[in-house]
């Protein structure tokens, strides 16, 4: 099973592995709880899991859970 995650999904997965709640993940990432839930929903689909625990177990088995917080790349903005 090959799963490709976006940097944001990987970051959510990292915080999931740290046993953070949706609110804690949202606060740490500077996003809304609804956005965290959206990222989790996509992670569940990609990992064919229905719970946080199963998603985390599958992600760990696939070597997808980072051991440290992924480095953030600066956003590139186009000038008007």
C-alpha positions as CSV (number, residue, x, y, z in Angstrom):
1,X,0.0,0.0,0.0
2,X,1.5,3.3,-1.1
3,X,0.1,6.5,0.4
4,X,1.2,10.0,-0.5
5,X,0.5,12.7,2.0
6,X,0.6,16.5,1.7
7,X,2.9,18.4,4.1
8,X,-0.2,19.6,6.0
9,X,-1.5,16.0,6.3
10,X,1.9,14.9,7.5
11,X,1.9,17.7,10.1
12,X,-1.6,16.7,11.3
13,X,-0.4,13.1,11.5
14,X,2.6,14.2,13.6
15,X,0.3,15.9,16.1
16,X,-2.1,13.0,16.1
17,X,0.9,10.8,17.1
18,X,1.5,13.2,20.0
19,X,-2.1,12.5,21.2
20,X,-3.2,16.1,20.5
21,X,-6.9,16.9,20.3
22,X,-8.4,18.5,17.2
23,X,-8.4,21.8,19.1
24,X,-4.8,21.5,20.0
25,X,-3.8,20.6,16.4
26,X,-5.8,23.6,15.2
27,X,-4.0,25.9,17.7
28,X,-0.5,24.6,16.8
29,X,-1.1,24.8,13.1
30,X,-3.0,28.1,13.1
31,X,-6.0,26.6,11.3
32,X,-9.6,26.0,12.3
33,X,-10.9,22.8,13.9
34,X,-13.0,22.3,10.8
35,X,-9.9,22.3,8.7
36,X,-8.3,19.8,11.1
37,X,-11.3,17.6,10.7
38,X,-11.1,17.9,6.9
39,X,-7.4,16.8,7.0
40,X,-8.3,13.9,9.2
41,X,-11.1,12.8,7.0
42,X,-8.8,12.7,4.0
43,X,-6.2,10.9,6.0
44,X,-8.8,8.3,7.0
45,X,-9.7,7.8,3.4
46,X,-6.0,7.5,2.2
47,X,-5.2,5.0,5.0
48,X,-8.5,3.1,4.8
49,X,-9.2,3.7,8.5
50,X,-12.3,4.8,10.3
51,X,-10.8,6.1,13.6
52,X,-7.8,8.1,14.8
53,X,-6.3,5.1,16.4
54,X,-6.5,2.9,13.3
55,X,-5.3,5.7,11.1
56,X,-2.3,6.2,13.3
57,X,-1.5,2.4,13.5
58,X,-1.6,2.1,9.7
59,X,0.4,5.3,9.2
60,X,3.1,4.0,11.7
61,X,3.2,0.6,9.9
62,X,3.8,2.4,6.6
63,X,6.5,4.6,8.1
64,X,4.5,7.8,7.5
65,X,4.6,9.3,11.0
66,X,7.4,11.8,11.3
67,X,9.6,11.5,14.5
68,X,9.8,15.3,14.6
69,X,7.8,18.2,13.3
70,X,8.3,18.6,9.6
71,X,10.1,21.8,8.6
72,X,7.8,24.4,7.2
73,X,8.6,25.7,3.8
74,X,8.0,29.4,3.3
75,X,4.9,30.2,1.3
76,X,5.5,31.7,-2.1
77,X,3.2,34.5,-2.9
78,X,2.8,36.0,-6.3
79,X,3.0,39.8,-6.4
80,X,0.1,41.7,-8.1
